[in-house]
Amino acid sequence: MHNTAPLPSEIARRRTFAIISHPDAGKTTLTEKFLLYGGAIQMAGQVRAKGEARRTRSDFMQMEKDRGISVSASAMSFDFGGYRFNLVDTPGHSDFSEDTYRTLTAVDAAVMVIDGAKGVESQTQKLFEVCRLRDLPILTFCNKMDRESRDIFEIIDEIQENLAIDVTPASWPIGVGRDFLGCYDMLNDRLELMDRADRNKVAESVRLQGLDDPKMEEHIPGHLLEKLREEVEMARELLPAFDAQGLLDGVLTPIWFGSAINSFGVRELMDGIGRFGPQPQPQNAEPRQIMPDETKVSGFVFKVQANMDPKHRDRVAFVRLASGHFKRGMKLTHVRTKKPMAVSNPVLFLASDRELAEEAWAGDIMGIPNHGQLRIGDTLTEGEALRVQGIPSFAPELLQNCRAGDPMKAKHLDKALMQFAEEGAAKVFKPMLGAGFIVGVVGALQFEVLASRIEMEYGLPVRFEPSQFTSARWLHGPKDKVEAFAQVNKGHMARDNDDDLVFLTRLQWDIDRVERDWPELTLTATKEMMT
């Protein structure tokens, strides 16, 4: 993990992370406060026009506004305290786990948000497991302390039990619910008090000489002070001390307590990300690892989003820079096609405003507008044939037939679906027999999202209808055997948008049968997003 030489200062000051949480734990509010402190937006919940309902800047697709969920992962960059934060927003809704999974391949750390009343919820657990697979460093923020919350030791125990990670308190709450006054900052021995009057104002901070400082009594009522002293003493005895290396190794998570809606505890968390969060890390690639301090530029596409700007039919490939110092106009090699690409109009994301990027460094997330050349998993380099590894594509769990409402427009549907397939929003299979397409997704809500986007972006009403198939498997093996198998099982065969053969299944029995009768073939539920 450790680079021998220190990174160039521009790279070393980068902190690239994602926020993971269960829906409703307060991730959007936290994101918004990050942007507020990073100077990217002037006022939280900033509204463009008076008549428009309040809406957050980071959720900018119509459907998200309707449902209040973040569906499209966007990236935001801003400066805070000498650091450049690159925050990659993950869709919190469980139906978008694949997109989230891929987003987590592009960051060096994760901030886990949990709700003080609810503790660890199912969705958090799933996302967390993905972080553990990659040993991502995790910083935890326990939100909504201004509401009735559970016992603090209970919350910490639950994280330790369910997520199998050590927890160390970075701060300790004083009172909960209506009595919540603020926190004692355990890393800096400071008292942080919340200002309830003005949510966008930063609360005051009182420097102390430890917990016994008489100044405490001026700010905290006796009964709460006694409880705080008792709890902090217990916490220091029972829980592991903060250990910066443990955090970087992904075995220990520091937890901050606060209330994002009241802007409380957010700055301390941001300080923690800056001070203790990892610098840009090496990336696994074939045939060799890519180090962030290499002088040559390289990066990989972890997300493609279409029609971010409805006026132009563009696609933006989100690229995580893995090494070097990128300058606008540079020619990079698109490793999959071996073609050079002049990157002349890259964008950096400041909330939902895009800015033309003049330069970017390893660790940054850059958008490259293109007309479909760039796909998820593609690597861009200054000529060397490197391929970043580990960006997965999952077999869909739900399959439906998709037909255009107007048969005359079937051609357009073809184009729309291919675009969503390249974006990684859905799997699109063209059956060998019969007309139409079979669309596969990981969660049911995605069918709704697709239908509404196809209608909005292409003016095409579509119908999704139940399919006889329940799952899809990619087929691998000797070419002649694969072809023979496809001939015999025509009714089950389709091709995906990369033209790879896919076996559509109805029952587990179909899969068992292939394994029994065709031992030379393997069926896989994932394929690397590689070519």
BELFENMO-V218719 format. One record per residue. N is the residue number from 1. PHI is phi in whole degrees, -180 to 180 (999 if undefined). Layout:
n:phi
N:PHI
N:PHI
This chain:
n:phi
1:999
2:-95
3:-82
4:-70
5:-84
6:-65
7:-71
8:-54
9:-59
10:-64
11:-77
12:-61
13:-85
14:-85
15:-131
16:-111
17:-147
18:-122
19:-106
20:-116
21:-168
22:-75
23:-53
24:76
25:-79
26:109
27:-65
28:-65
29:-64
30:-64
31:-57
32:-63
33:-70
34:-58
35:-67
36:-63
37:-71
38:-83
39:75
40:-81
41:-131
42:-78
43:-139
44:-63
45:64
46:-60
47:-111
48:-76
49:-127
50:-56
51:-73
52:-79
53:-64
54:-59
55:-147
56:-83
57:-74
58:-82
59:-99
60:-119
61:-95
62:-52
63:-61
64:-66
65:-66
66:-65
67:-101
68:68
69:-125
70:-90
71:-101
72:-102
73:-76
74:-117
75:-116
76:-137
77:-120
78:-160
79:-99
80:-152
81:51
82:86
83:-105
84:-106
85:-91
86:-114
87:-102
88:-104
89:-82
90:-106
91:-64
92:-87
93:-76
94:-60
95:-72
96:-114
97:-65
98:-67
99:-62
100:-62
101:-57
102:-70
103:-60
104:-69
105:-80
106:-103
107:-118
108:-101
109:-158
110:-132
111:-107
112:-99
113:-104
114:-125
115:-90
116:-57
117:-88
118:-108
119:68
120:-80
121:-108
122:-53
123:-63
124:-59
125:-59
126:-62
127:-63
128:-64
129:-61
130:-64
131:-63
132:-67
133:-57
134:-102
135:51
136:-69
137:-63
138:-127
139:-113
140:-112
141:-123
142:-95
143:-95
144:64
145:-71
146:-82
147:-110
148:-61
149:-126
150:-81
151:-59
152:-63
153:-64
154:-63
155:-61
156:-63
157:-58
158:-63
159:-65
160:-62
161:-69
162:-70
163:-107
164:49
165:-144
166:-74
167:-121
168:-125
169:-73
170:-88
171:-144
172:-133
173:-72
174:-109
175:73
176:-132
177:60
178:-65
179:-86
180:-64
181:-104
182:153
183:-139
184:-98
185:-81
186:-77
187:-83
188:-120
189:47
190:-135
191:-101
192:-112
193:-108
194:-91
195:-101
196:-79
197:-69
198:-128
199:-67
200:-97
201:-93
202:-87
203:-68
204:-86
205:-129
206:-117
207:-77
208:-130
209:-101
210:78
211:-70
212:-92
213:-56
214:-59
215:-61
216:-56
217:-66
218:-71
219:-110
220:-125
221:-59
222:-46
223:-66
224:-73
225:-66
226:-62
227:-62
228:-61
229:-61
230:-65
231:-67
232:-65
233:-63
234:-63
235:-60
236:-68
237:-80
238:-90
239:-108
240:-63
241:-75
242:-63
243:-139
244:-60
245:-70
246:-59
247:-64
248:-64
249:-82
250:80
251:-105
252:-136
253:-120
254:-78
255:-119
256:-108
257:-110
258:-179
259:-142
260:-62
261:-65
262:-95
263:56
264:-104
265:89
266:-73
267:-65
268:-63
269:-62
270:-64
271:-58
272:-63
273:-62
274:-65
275:-72
276:-111
277:-67
278:-73
279:-76
280:-52
281:-101
282:-61
283:-115
284:-75
285:-149
286:-103
287:-86
288:-150
289:-71
290:-104
291:-93
292:-63
293:-91
294:-62
295:-76
296:-79
297:-81
298:-146
299:-163
300:-138
301:-88
302:-113
303:-158
304:-127
305:-125
306:-96
307:50
308:-67
309:-116
310:-59
311:-73
312:-125
313:-82
314:-104
315:-122
316:-113
317:-92
318:-85
319:-117
320:-93
321:-76
322:-96
323:-155
324:81
325:-123
326:-86
327:-123
328:-57
329:93
330:-61
331:-95
332:-120
333:-92
334:-87
335:-58
336:-62
337:-100
338:62
339:-98
340:-77
341:-135
342:-86
343:-93
344:-97
345:-132
346:-71
347:-122
348:-107
349:-107
350:-115
351:50
352:-97
353:-95
354:-104
355:-124
356:-66
357:-89
358:-86
359:-155
360:-155
361:-121
362:-51
363:104
364:-77
365:-112
366:-126
367:-99
368:-118
369:-67
370:-157
371:-105
372:100
373:-71
374:-92
375:-122
376:-59
377:95
378:-69
379:-112
380:-115
381:-140
382:-90
383:122
384:-72
385:-84
386:-102
387:-131
388:-67
389:-101
390:90
391:-101
392:-88
393:-128
394:-102
395:-68
396:-69
397:-97
398:-132
399:-123
400:-139
401:-80
402:-124
403:-131
404:-75
405:-58
406:-114
407:-57
408:-66
409:-102
410:-56
411:-58
412:-66
413:-63
414:-50
415:-66
416:-61
417:-66
418:-61
419:-64
420:-67
421:-65
422:-68
423:-75
424:82
425:-79
426:-161
427:-95
428:-121
429:-116
430:-103
431:-63
432:-66
433:-111
434:86
435:-98
436:81
437:-130
438:-112
439:-109
440:-118
441:-137
442:-91
443:-142
444:-58
445:-60
446:-63
447:-62
448:-63
449:-61
450:-62
451:-59
452:-71
453:-72
454:-65
455:-69
456:-70
457:-88
458:-122
459:62
460:-117
461:-72
462:-129
463:-117
464:-105
465:-126
466:-56
467:-113
468:-73
469:-94
470:-114
471:-156
472:-136
473:-133
474:-80
475:-108
476:-133
477:154
478:-59
479:-55
480:-64
481:-67
482:-61
483:-66
484:-62
485:-62
486:-62
487:-62
488:-70
489:-112
490:-47
491:-65
492:-104
493:-98
494:-149
495:-118
496:-88
497:-71
498:-94
499:72
500:-84
501:-76
502:-131
503:-102
504:-91
505:-118
506:-105
507:-136
508:-56
509:-56
510:-56
511:-70
512:-61
513:-62
514:-63
515:-62
516:-78
517:-87
518:-127
519:-61
520:-78
521:-97
522:-121
523:-109
524:-124
525:-92
526:-136
527:-137
528:-65
529:-77
530:-137
531:-131
